[in-house]
Amino acid sequence: MSAQTKTKVKEKKESKPPVLSWYVLRAISGQEKKVKQYIEIEINRLKLNDHVLQVLIPTEKVIQVRNGKKTTKERSFYPGYVLVEAILAGEVAHTLKNITGVIGFLGETKGGEPVPMRISEVNRILGKVDELTEAEGTIANTYTVGESIKVINGPFNGFNGVIEEINEEKKKIKVTVKIFGRKTPVELGFGEVERE
């Protein structure tokens, strides 16, 4: 291969202008919020606001019942991942990769270019994020079959029972409760019971 054809091949690769796309950064699990803060600080410090438009961590609200009290927590929907909408021109990719807590880009071959997400994937994830922010929260299941519980809400308030079945999709559990000396199966929501 002659020197001219090699330079033509390089020119073809380099002639492709950088495009605004979504990329996935792998981060240390549990440190997604810190990584997002570091990215935003670094973007402002280096004045890269026109290259990095959005930094997103898909989260969902989870309601946990502990000692009869409901607590709402925000949990990362994709632990260990941070989504970035950016134009990776110049040193932007290098800057993002070298932020504390970032492992690298998802889909990147060693020493290669970061791979942008497909539009269908972006729409699916962003749609899921919108859906999760609209929801008032889901109750986390911390119960197991055979566990003794106490009903804290509804018509069976104050009754004790044993969990027979757990339906994660409907957020319901089937409990056997003693009513008038007979064991009766009752379907209750996760928020209506607590551990004895």
PyMOL commands that place a pseudoatom at each C-alpha (Angstrom):
pseudoatom trace, name=CA, resn=MET, resi=1, chain=A, elem=C, hetatm=0, pos=[0.000, 0.000, 0.000]
pseudoatom trace, name=CA, resn=SER, resi=2, chain=A, elem=C, hetatm=0, pos=[1.444, 3.352, -0.981]
pseudoatom trace, name=CA, resn=ALA, resi=3, chain=A, elem=C, hetatm=0, pos=[1.763, 6.393, 1.267]
pseudoatom trace, name=CA, resn=GLN, resi=4, chain=A, elem=C, hetatm=0, pos=[-0.988, 8.209, -0.674]
pseudoatom trace, name=CA, resn=THR, resi=5, chain=A, elem=C, hetatm=0, pos=[-3.597, 5.473, -0.125]
pseudoatom trace, name=CA, resn=LYS, resi=6, chain=A, elem=C, hetatm=0, pos=[-2.733, 5.314, 3.594]
pseudoatom trace, name=CA, resn=THR, resi=7, chain=A, elem=C, hetatm=0, pos=[-3.342, 9.043, 3.974]
pseudoatom trace, name=CA, resn=LYS, resi=8, chain=A, elem=C, hetatm=0, pos=[-6.622, 8.764, 2.031]
pseudoatom trace, name=CA, resn=VAL, resi=9, chain=A, elem=C, hetatm=0, pos=[-7.794, 6.004, 4.400]
pseudoatom trace, name=CA, resn=LYS, resi=10, chain=A, elem=C, hetatm=0, pos=[-6.883, 8.185, 7.415]
pseudoatom trace, name=CA, resn=GLU, resi=11, chain=A, elem=C, hetatm=0, pos=[-8.688, 11.165, 5.868]
pseudoatom trace, name=CA, resn=LYS, resi=12, chain=A, elem=C, hetatm=0, pos=[-11.852, 9.113, 5.419]
pseudoatom trace, name=CA, resn=LYS, resi=13, chain=A, elem=C, hetatm=0, pos=[-11.811, 8.090, 9.092]
pseudoatom trace, name=CA, resn=GLU, resi=14, chain=A, elem=C, hetatm=0, pos=[-11.057, 11.613, 10.340]
pseudoatom trace, name=CA, resn=SER, resi=15, chain=A, elem=C, hetatm=0, pos=[-13.463, 13.418, 7.987]
pseudoatom trace, name=CA, resn=LYS, resi=16, chain=A, elem=C, hetatm=0, pos=[-16.487, 12.161, 9.942]
pseudoatom trace, name=CA, resn=PRO, resi=17, chain=A, elem=C, hetatm=0, pos=[-17.561, 15.114, 12.159]
pseudoatom trace, name=CA, resn=PRO, resi=18, chain=A, elem=C, hetatm=0, pos=[-18.476, 14.392, 15.789]
pseudoatom trace, name=CA, resn=VAL, resi=19, chain=A, elem=C, hetatm=0, pos=[-22.228, 14.143, 16.363]
pseudoatom trace, name=CA, resn=LEU, resi=20, chain=A, elem=C, hetatm=0, pos=[-24.331, 14.754, 19.463]
pseudoatom trace, name=CA, resn=SER, resi=21, chain=A, elem=C, hetatm=0, pos=[-25.078, 11.283, 20.873]
pseudoatom trace, name=CA, resn=TRP, resi=22, chain=A, elem=C, hetatm=0, pos=[-25.811, 9.500, 24.113]
pseudoatom trace, name=CA, resn=TYR, resi=23, chain=A, elem=C, hetatm=0, pos=[-22.989, 7.497, 25.681]
pseudoatom trace, name=CA, resn=VAL, resi=24, chain=A, elem=C, hetatm=0, pos=[-22.889, 5.235, 28.717]
pseudoatom trace, name=CA, resn=LEU, resi=25, chain=A, elem=C, hetatm=0, pos=[-20.112, 5.733, 31.259]
pseudoatom trace, name=CA, resn=ARG, resi=26, chain=A, elem=C, hetatm=0, pos=[-19.308, 2.851, 33.576]
pseudoatom trace, name=CA, resn=ALA, resi=27, chain=A, elem=C, hetatm=0, pos=[-18.893, 4.124, 37.112]
pseudoatom trace, name=CA, resn=ILE, resi=28, chain=A, elem=C, hetatm=0, pos=[-18.071, 2.547, 40.443]
pseudoatom trace, name=CA, resn=SER, resi=29, chain=A, elem=C, hetatm=0, pos=[-21.363, 1.118, 41.696]
pseudoatom trace, name=CA, resn=GLY, resi=30, chain=A, elem=C, hetatm=0, pos=[-22.934, 3.238, 44.412]
pseudoatom trace, name=CA, resn=GLN, resi=31, chain=A, elem=C, hetatm=0, pos=[-21.000, 6.355, 43.374]
pseudoatom trace, name=CA, resn=GLU, resi=32, chain=A, elem=C, hetatm=0, pos=[-23.154, 7.392, 40.420]
pseudoatom trace, name=CA, resn=LYS, resi=33, chain=A, elem=C, hetatm=0, pos=[-24.272, 10.651, 42.067]
pseudoatom trace, name=CA, resn=LYS, resi=34, chain=A, elem=C, hetatm=0, pos=[-20.697, 11.619, 42.930]
pseudoatom trace, name=CA, resn=VAL, resi=35, chain=A, elem=C, hetatm=0, pos=[-19.582, 10.849, 39.378]
pseudoatom trace, name=CA, resn=LYS, resi=36, chain=A, elem=C, hetatm=0, pos=[-22.407, 13.030, 38.034]
pseudoatom trace, name=CA, resn=GLN, resi=37, chain=A, elem=C, hetatm=0, pos=[-21.310, 15.885, 40.331]
pseudoatom trace, name=CA, resn=TYR, resi=38, chain=A, elem=C, hetatm=0, pos=[-17.661, 15.503, 39.295]
pseudoatom trace, name=CA, resn=ILE, resi=39, chain=A, elem=C, hetatm=0, pos=[-18.631, 15.508, 35.602]
pseudoatom trace, name=CA, resn=GLU, resi=40, chain=A, elem=C, hetatm=0, pos=[-20.720, 18.673, 36.009]
pseudoatom trace, name=CA, resn=ILE, resi=41, chain=A, elem=C, hetatm=0, pos=[-17.943, 20.424, 37.969]
pseudoatom trace, name=CA, resn=GLU, resi=42, chain=A, elem=C, hetatm=0, pos=[-15.327, 19.452, 35.380]
pseudoatom trace, name=CA, resn=ILE, resi=43, chain=A, elem=C, hetatm=0, pos=[-17.564, 20.549, 32.479]
pseudoatom trace, name=CA, resn=ASN, resi=44, chain=A, elem=C, hetatm=0, pos=[-18.078, 23.978, 34.054]
pseudoatom trace, name=CA, resn=ARG, resi=45, chain=A, elem=C, hetatm=0, pos=[-14.400, 24.322, 34.961]
pseudoatom trace, name=CA, resn=LEU, resi=46, chain=A, elem=C, hetatm=0, pos=[-13.193, 23.508, 31.430]
pseudoatom trace, name=CA, resn=LYS, resi=47, chain=A, elem=C, hetatm=0, pos=[-16.122, 25.361, 29.792]
pseudoatom trace, name=CA, resn=LEU, resi=48, chain=A, elem=C, hetatm=0, pos=[-17.316, 22.282, 27.877]
pseudoatom trace, name=CA, resn=ASN, resi=49, chain=A, elem=C, hetatm=0, pos=[-21.022, 23.087, 28.275]
pseudoatom trace, name=CA, resn=ASP, resi=50, chain=A, elem=C, hetatm=0, pos=[-21.453, 23.162, 24.487]
pseudoatom trace, name=CA, resn=HIS, resi=51, chain=A, elem=C, hetatm=0, pos=[-19.957, 19.630, 24.198]
pseudoatom trace, name=CA, resn=VAL, resi=52, chain=A, elem=C, hetatm=0, pos=[-21.632, 17.855, 27.147]
pseudoatom trace, name=CA, resn=LEU, resi=53, chain=A, elem=C, hetatm=0, pos=[-25.318, 18.751, 27.300]
pseudoatom trace, name=CA, resn=GLN, resi=54, chain=A, elem=C, hetatm=0, pos=[-26.817, 16.304, 29.820]
pseudoatom trace, name=CA, resn=VAL, resi=55, chain=A, elem=C, hetatm=0, pos=[-25.659, 13.918, 32.517]
pseudoatom trace, name=CA, resn=LEU, resi=56, chain=A, elem=C, hetatm=0, pos=[-28.371, 11.502, 33.644]
pseudoatom trace, name=CA, resn=ILE, resi=57, chain=A, elem=C, hetatm=0, pos=[-28.692, 8.785, 36.276]
pseudoatom trace, name=CA, resn=PRO, resi=58, chain=A, elem=C, hetatm=0, pos=[-31.935, 6.813, 35.830]
pseudoatom trace, name=CA, resn=THR, resi=59, chain=A, elem=C, hetatm=0, pos=[-33.428, 6.370, 39.314]
pseudoatom trace, name=CA, resn=GLU, resi=60, chain=A, elem=C, hetatm=0, pos=[-36.639, 5.010, 40.788]
pseudoatom trace, name=CA, resn=LYS, resi=61, chain=A, elem=C, hetatm=0, pos=[-38.373, 5.794, 44.065]
pseudoatom trace, name=CA, resn=VAL, resi=62, chain=A, elem=C, hetatm=0, pos=[-38.730, 2.820, 46.386]
pseudoatom trace, name=CA, resn=ILE, resi=63, chain=A, elem=C, hetatm=0, pos=[-40.894, 2.796, 49.500]
pseudoatom trace, name=CA, resn=GLN, resi=64, chain=A, elem=C, hetatm=0, pos=[-39.658, 0.553, 52.302]
pseudoatom trace, name=CA, resn=VAL, resi=65, chain=A, elem=C, hetatm=0, pos=[-41.667, -0.280, 55.394]
pseudoatom trace, name=CA, resn=ARG, resi=66, chain=A, elem=C, hetatm=0, pos=[-39.567, -0.588, 58.542]
pseudoatom trace, name=CA, resn=ASN, resi=67, chain=A, elem=C, hetatm=0, pos=[-41.022, -0.744, 62.038]
pseudoatom trace, name=CA, resn=GLY, resi=68, chain=A, elem=C, hetatm=0, pos=[-44.395, 0.345, 60.680]
pseudoatom trace, name=CA, resn=LYS, resi=69, chain=A, elem=C, hetatm=0, pos=[-42.966, 3.514, 59.086]
pseudoatom trace, name=CA, resn=LYS, resi=70, chain=A, elem=C, hetatm=0, pos=[-42.787, 4.096, 55.344]
pseudoatom trace, name=CA, resn=THR, resi=71, chain=A, elem=C, hetatm=0, pos=[-39.529, 5.561, 54.089]
pseudoatom trace, name=CA, resn=THR, resi=72, chain=A, elem=C, hetatm=0, pos=[-38.936, 6.651, 50.495]
pseudoatom trace, name=CA, resn=LYS, resi=73, chain=A, elem=C, hetatm=0, pos=[-35.513, 6.062, 48.972]
pseudoatom trace, name=CA, resn=GLU, resi=74, chain=A, elem=C, hetatm=0, pos=[-34.157, 6.759, 45.526]
pseudoatom trace, name=CA, resn=ARG, resi=75, chain=A, elem=C, hetatm=0, pos=[-32.447, 3.758, 43.956]
pseudoatom trace, name=CA, resn=SER, resi=76, chain=A, elem=C, hetatm=0, pos=[-30.396, 3.716, 40.762]
pseudoatom trace, name=CA, resn=PHE, resi=77, chain=A, elem=C, hetatm=0, pos=[-32.285, 1.891, 38.009]
pseudoatom trace, name=CA, resn=TYR, resi=78, chain=A, elem=C, hetatm=0, pos=[-29.021, 0.920, 36.270]
pseudoatom trace, name=CA, resn=PRO, resi=79, chain=A, elem=C, hetatm=0, pos=[-26.426, 0.627, 39.065]
pseudoatom trace, name=CA, resn=GLY, resi=80, chain=A, elem=C, hetatm=0, pos=[-22.909, 1.478, 37.945]
pseudoatom trace, name=CA, resn=TYR, resi=81, chain=A, elem=C, hetatm=0, pos=[-23.939, 3.429, 34.841]
pseudoatom trace, name=CA, resn=VAL, resi=82, chain=A, elem=C, hetatm=0, pos=[-24.202, 7.140, 34.053]
pseudoatom trace, name=CA, resn=LEU, resi=83, chain=A, elem=C, hetatm=0, pos=[-25.717, 8.372, 30.775]
pseudoatom trace, name=CA, resn=VAL, resi=84, chain=A, elem=C, hetatm=0, pos=[-24.070, 11.341, 29.044]
pseudoatom trace, name=CA, resn=GLU, resi=85, chain=A, elem=C, hetatm=0, pos=[-25.370, 13.294, 26.040]
pseudoatom trace, name=CA, resn=ALA, resi=86, chain=A, elem=C, hetatm=0, pos=[-22.266, 14.719, 24.422]
pseudoatom trace, name=CA, resn=ILE, resi=87, chain=A, elem=C, hetatm=0, pos=[-20.297, 15.588, 21.330]
pseudoatom trace, name=CA, resn=LEU, resi=88, chain=A, elem=C, hetatm=0, pos=[-17.035, 13.718, 21.816]
pseudoatom trace, name=CA, resn=ALA, resi=89, chain=A, elem=C, hetatm=0, pos=[-14.800, 16.150, 19.944]
pseudoatom trace, name=CA, resn=GLY, resi=90, chain=A, elem=C, hetatm=0, pos=[-11.201, 16.795, 20.935]
pseudoatom trace, name=CA, resn=GLU, resi=91, chain=A, elem=C, hetatm=0, pos=[-10.371, 15.931, 24.522]
pseudoatom trace, name=CA, resn=VAL, resi=92, chain=A, elem=C, hetatm=0, pos=[-13.973, 15.545, 25.769]
pseudoatom trace, name=CA, resn=ALA, resi=93, chain=A, elem=C, hetatm=0, pos=[-13.879, 11.721, 25.806]
pseudoatom trace, name=CA, resn=HIS, resi=94, chain=A, elem=C, hetatm=0, pos=[-10.491, 11.748, 27.526]
pseudoatom trace, name=CA, resn=THR, resi=95, chain=A, elem=C, hetatm=0, pos=[-11.754, 14.265, 30.115]
pseudoatom trace, name=CA, resn=LEU, resi=96, chain=A, elem=C, hetatm=0, pos=[-14.866, 12.180, 30.897]
pseudoatom trace, name=CA, resn=LYS, resi=97, chain=A, elem=C, hetatm=0, pos=[-12.840, 8.966, 31.141]
pseudoatom trace, name=CA, resn=ASN, resi=98, chain=A, elem=C, hetatm=0, pos=[-10.386, 10.468, 33.633]
pseudoatom trace, name=CA, resn=ILE, resi=99, chain=A, elem=C, hetatm=0, pos=[-12.985, 11.729, 36.117]
pseudoatom trace, name=CA, resn=THR, resi=100, chain=A, elem=C, hetatm=0, pos=[-12.796, 10.180, 39.580]
pseudoatom trace, name=CA, resn=GLY, resi=101, chain=A, elem=C, hetatm=0, pos=[-15.071, 7.137, 39.856]
pseudoatom trace, name=CA, resn=VAL, resi=102, chain=A, elem=C, hetatm=0, pos=[-15.369, 6.566, 36.090]
pseudoatom trace, name=CA, resn=ILE, resi=103, chain=A, elem=C, hetatm=0, pos=[-14.167, 3.185, 34.806]
pseudoatom trace, name=CA, resn=GLY, resi=104, chain=A, elem=C, hetatm=0, pos=[-14.648, 3.952, 31.111]
pseudoatom trace, name=CA, resn=PHE, resi=105, chain=A, elem=C, hetatm=0, pos=[-17.183, 4.051, 28.312]
pseudoatom trace, name=CA, resn=LEU, resi=106, chain=A, elem=C, hetatm=0, pos=[-19.528, 1.111, 27.774]
pseudoatom trace, name=CA, resn=GLY, resi=107, chain=A, elem=C, hetatm=0, pos=[-18.911, -0.734, 24.511]
pseudoatom trace, name=CA, resn=GLU, resi=108, chain=A, elem=C, hetatm=0, pos=[-15.486, 0.769, 24.029]
pseudoatom trace, name=CA, resn=THR, resi=109, chain=A, elem=C, hetatm=0, pos=[-12.831, -1.474, 22.536]
pseudoatom trace, name=CA, resn=LYS, resi=110, chain=A, elem=C, hetatm=0, pos=[-9.438, -1.124, 24.157]
pseudoatom trace, name=CA, resn=GLY, resi=111, chain=A, elem=C, hetatm=0, pos=[-7.840, 2.019, 22.791]
pseudoatom trace, name=CA, resn=GLY, resi=112, chain=A, elem=C, hetatm=0, pos=[-10.784, 2.589, 20.429]
pseudoatom trace, name=CA, resn=GLU, resi=113, chain=A, elem=C, hetatm=0, pos=[-13.556, 5.124, 20.173]
pseudoatom trace, name=CA, resn=PRO, resi=114, chain=A, elem=C, hetatm=0, pos=[-16.550, 5.105, 22.569]
pseudoatom trace, name=CA, resn=VAL, resi=115, chain=A, elem=C, hetatm=0, pos=[-19.658, 3.584, 20.991]
pseudoatom trace, name=CA, resn=PRO, resi=116, chain=A, elem=C, hetatm=0, pos=[-22.809, 5.764, 21.076]
pseudoatom trace, name=CA, resn=MET, resi=117, chain=A, elem=C, hetatm=0, pos=[-26.159, 4.277, 22.080]
pseudoatom trace, name=CA, resn=ARG, resi=118, chain=A, elem=C, hetatm=0, pos=[-28.731, 3.450, 19.408]
pseudoatom trace, name=CA, resn=ILE, resi=119, chain=A, elem=C, hetatm=0, pos=[-31.666, 5.861, 19.202]
pseudoatom trace, name=CA, resn=SER, resi=120, chain=A, elem=C, hetatm=0, pos=[-34.110, 3.057, 20.072]
pseudoatom trace, name=CA, resn=GLU, resi=121, chain=A, elem=C, hetatm=0, pos=[-32.156, 2.329, 23.277]
pseudoatom trace, name=CA, resn=VAL, resi=122, chain=A, elem=C, hetatm=0, pos=[-32.081, 6.016, 24.222]
pseudoatom trace, name=CA, resn=ASN, resi=123, chain=A, elem=C, hetatm=0, pos=[-35.831, 6.402, 23.675]
pseudoatom trace, name=CA, resn=ARG, resi=124, chain=A, elem=C, hetatm=0, pos=[-36.552, 3.270, 25.708]
pseudoatom trace, name=CA, resn=ILE, resi=125, chain=A, elem=C, hetatm=0, pos=[-34.388, 4.408, 28.638]
pseudoatom trace, name=CA, resn=LEU, resi=126, chain=A, elem=C, hetatm=0, pos=[-35.629, 8.014, 28.573]
pseudoatom trace, name=CA, resn=GLY, resi=127, chain=A, elem=C, hetatm=0, pos=[-39.221, 6.751, 28.400]
pseudoatom trace, name=CA, resn=LYS, resi=128, chain=A, elem=C, hetatm=0, pos=[-38.529, 4.524, 31.406]
pseudoatom trace, name=CA, resn=VAL, resi=129, chain=A, elem=C, hetatm=0, pos=[-37.020, 7.485, 33.289]
pseudoatom trace, name=CA, resn=ASP, resi=130, chain=A, elem=C, hetatm=0, pos=[-40.135, 9.594, 32.590]
pseudoatom trace, name=CA, resn=GLU, resi=131, chain=A, elem=C, hetatm=0, pos=[-42.345, 6.712, 33.704]
pseudoatom trace, name=CA, resn=LEU, resi=132, chain=A, elem=C, hetatm=0, pos=[-40.352, 6.292, 36.934]
pseudoatom trace, name=CA, resn=THR, resi=133, chain=A, elem=C, hetatm=0, pos=[-40.437, 9.999, 37.792]
pseudoatom trace, name=CA, resn=GLU, resi=134, chain=A, elem=C, hetatm=0, pos=[-44.217, 10.103, 37.312]
pseudoatom trace, name=CA, resn=ALA, resi=135, chain=A, elem=C, hetatm=0, pos=[-44.777, 7.089, 39.581]
pseudoatom trace, name=CA, resn=GLU, resi=136, chain=A, elem=C, hetatm=0, pos=[-45.160, 7.994, 43.245]
pseudoatom trace, name=CA, resn=GLY, resi=137, chain=A, elem=C, hetatm=0, pos=[-42.912, 5.123, 44.284]
pseudoatom trace, name=CA, resn=THR, resi=138, chain=A, elem=C, hetatm=0, pos=[-42.876, 1.379, 44.517]
pseudoatom trace, name=CA, resn=ILE, resi=139, chain=A, elem=C, hetatm=0, pos=[-42.778, -0.584, 47.712]
pseudoatom trace, name=CA, resn=ALA, resi=140, chain=A, elem=C, hetatm=0, pos=[-39.764, -2.845, 48.043]
pseudoatom trace, name=CA, resn=ASN, resi=141, chain=A, elem=C, hetatm=0, pos=[-40.442, -6.475, 48.880]
pseudoatom trace, name=CA, resn=THR, resi=142, chain=A, elem=C, hetatm=0, pos=[-38.466, -7.529, 51.923]
pseudoatom trace, name=CA, resn=TYR, resi=143, chain=A, elem=C, hetatm=0, pos=[-40.751, -10.443, 52.848]
pseudoatom trace, name=CA, resn=THR, resi=144, chain=A, elem=C, hetatm=0, pos=[-40.337, -14.202, 52.384]
pseudoatom trace, name=CA, resn=VAL, resi=145, chain=A, elem=C, hetatm=0, pos=[-42.837, -17.069, 52.172]
pseudoatom trace, name=CA, resn=GLY, resi=146, chain=A, elem=C, hetatm=0, pos=[-43.516, -18.615, 55.590]
pseudoatom trace, name=CA, resn=GLU, resi=147, chain=A, elem=C, hetatm=0, pos=[-42.679, -15.423, 57.470]
pseudoatom trace, name=CA, resn=SER, resi=148, chain=A, elem=C, hetatm=0, pos=[-44.997, -14.263, 60.288]
pseudoatom trace, name=CA, resn=ILE, resi=149, chain=A, elem=C, hetatm=0, pos=[-46.464, -10.796, 59.794]
pseudoatom trace, name=CA, resn=LYS, resi=150, chain=A, elem=C, hetatm=0, pos=[-48.909, -8.402, 61.433]
pseudoatom trace, name=CA, resn=VAL, resi=151, chain=A, elem=C, hetatm=0, pos=[-51.563, -6.547, 59.415]
pseudoatom trace, name=CA, resn=ILE, resi=152, chain=A, elem=C, hetatm=0, pos=[-51.250, -2.788, 60.064]
pseudoatom trace, name=CA, resn=ASN, resi=153, chain=A, elem=C, hetatm=0, pos=[-53.838, -1.385, 57.669]
pseudoatom trace, name=CA, resn=GLY, resi=154, chain=A, elem=C, hetatm=0, pos=[-57.263, -2.196, 56.224]
pseudoatom trace, name=CA, resn=PRO, resi=155, chain=A, elem=C, hetatm=0, pos=[-60.143, -4.337, 57.516]
pseudoatom trace, name=CA, resn=PHE, resi=156, chain=A, elem=C, hetatm=0, pos=[-57.804, -6.976, 59.013]
pseudoatom trace, name=CA, resn=ASN, resi=157, chain=A, elem=C, hetatm=0, pos=[-55.827, -4.418, 61.044]
pseudoatom trace, name=CA, resn=GLY, resi=158, chain=A, elem=C, hetatm=0, pos=[-54.290, -6.044, 64.140]
pseudoatom trace, name=CA, resn=PHE, resi=159, chain=A, elem=C, hetatm=0, pos=[-54.503, -9.625, 62.826]
pseudoatom trace, name=CA, resn=ASN, resi=160, chain=A, elem=C, hetatm=0, pos=[-51.430, -11.839, 62.666]
pseudoatom trace, name=CA, resn=GLY, resi=161, chain=A, elem=C, hetatm=0, pos=[-50.727, -14.242, 59.825]
pseudoatom trace, name=CA, resn=VAL, resi=162, chain=A, elem=C, hetatm=0, pos=[-48.241, -16.215, 57.787]
pseudoatom trace, name=CA, resn=ILE, resi=163, chain=A, elem=C, hetatm=0, pos=[-47.184, -15.337, 54.229]
pseudoatom trace, name=CA, resn=GLU, resi=164, chain=A, elem=C, hetatm=0, pos=[-48.235, -18.059, 51.772]
pseudoatom trace, name=CA, resn=GLU, resi=165, chain=A, elem=C, hetatm=0, pos=[-47.498, -16.407, 48.422]
pseudoatom trace, name=CA, resn=ILE, resi=166, chain=A, elem=C, hetatm=0, pos=[-45.783, -13.250, 47.076]
pseudoatom trace, name=CA, resn=ASN, resi=167, chain=A, elem=C, hetatm=0, pos=[-46.850, -11.534, 43.813]
pseudoatom trace, name=CA, resn=GLU, resi=168, chain=A, elem=C, hetatm=0, pos=[-44.103, -9.055, 42.851]
pseudoatom trace, name=CA, resn=GLU, resi=169, chain=A, elem=C, hetatm=0, pos=[-45.945, -7.691, 39.792]
pseudoatom trace, name=CA, resn=LYS, resi=170, chain=A, elem=C, hetatm=0, pos=[-49.066, -6.669, 41.698]
pseudoatom trace, name=CA, resn=LYS, resi=171, chain=A, elem=C, hetatm=0, pos=[-47.141, -5.797, 44.879]
pseudoatom trace, name=CA, resn=LYS, resi=172, chain=A, elem=C, hetatm=0, pos=[-49.450, -8.105, 46.824]
pseudoatom trace, name=CA, resn=ILE, resi=173, chain=A, elem=C, hetatm=0, pos=[-48.952, -10.969, 49.240]
pseudoatom trace, name=CA, resn=LYS, resi=174, chain=A, elem=C, hetatm=0, pos=[-51.318, -13.786, 50.134]
pseudoatom trace, name=CA, resn=VAL, resi=175, chain=A, elem=C, hetatm=0, pos=[-51.493, -14.208, 53.901]
pseudoatom trace, name=CA, resn=THR, resi=176, chain=A, elem=C, hetatm=0, pos=[-53.245, -16.874, 55.963]
pseudoatom trace, name=CA, resn=VAL, resi=177, chain=A, elem=C, hetatm=0, pos=[-55.024, -15.117, 58.844]
pseudoatom trace, name=CA, resn=LYS, resi=178, chain=A, elem=C, hetatm=0, pos=[-56.941, -16.781, 61.701]
pseudoatom trace, name=CA, resn=ILE, resi=179, chain=A, elem=C, hetatm=0, pos=[-60.493, -15.402, 61.748]
pseudoatom trace, name=CA, resn=PHE, resi=180, chain=A, elem=C, hetatm=0, pos=[-62.940, -16.920, 64.267]
pseudoatom trace, name=CA, resn=GLY, resi=181, chain=A, elem=C, hetatm=0, pos=[-60.566, -19.874, 64.757]
pseudoatom trace, name=CA, resn=ARG, resi=182, chain=A, elem=C, hetatm=0, pos=[-60.352, -20.682, 61.031]
pseudoatom trace, name=CA, resn=LYS, resi=183, chain=A, elem=C, hetatm=0, pos=[-57.393, -20.062, 58.748]
pseudoatom trace, name=CA, resn=THR, resi=184, chain=A, elem=C, hetatm=0, pos=[-58.500, -17.746, 55.932]
pseudoatom trace, name=CA, resn=PRO, resi=185, chain=A, elem=C, hetatm=0, pos=[-56.357, -16.649, 52.953]
pseudoatom trace, name=CA, resn=VAL, resi=186, chain=A, elem=C, hetatm=0, pos=[-56.310, -12.865, 52.468]
pseudoatom trace, name=CA, resn=GLU, resi=187, chain=A, elem=C, hetatm=0, pos=[-54.594, -10.843, 49.726]
pseudoatom trace, name=CA, resn=LEU, resi=188, chain=A, elem=C, hetatm=0, pos=[-52.884, -7.697, 51.048]
pseudoatom trace, name=CA, resn=GLY, resi=189, chain=A, elem=C, hetatm=0, pos=[-50.555, -5.022, 49.656]
pseudoatom trace, name=CA, resn=PHE, resi=190, chain=A, elem=C, hetatm=0, pos=[-46.922, -4.758, 50.760]
pseudoatom trace, name=CA, resn=GLY, resi=191, chain=A, elem=C, hetatm=0, pos=[-47.738, -1.521, 52.603]
pseudoatom trace, name=CA, resn=GLU, resi=192, chain=A, elem=C, hetatm=0, pos=[-50.494, -3.129, 54.662]
pseudoatom trace, name=CA, resn=VAL, resi=193, chain=A, elem=C, hetatm=0, pos=[-48.274, -5.503, 56.645]
pseudoatom trace, name=CA, resn=GLU, resi=194, chain=A, elem=C, hetatm=0, pos=[-45.169, -5.453, 58.819]
pseudoatom trace, name=CA, resn=ARG, resi=195, chain=A, elem=C, hetatm=0, pos=[-42.954, -8.055, 60.439]
pseudoatom trace, name=CA, resn=GLU, resi=196, chain=A, elem=C, hetatm=0, pos=[-43.986, -9.308, 63.846]
for i in range(1, 196): cmd.bond("trace and resi %d" % i, "trace and resi %d" % (i + 1))
show_as sticks, trace
zoom trace
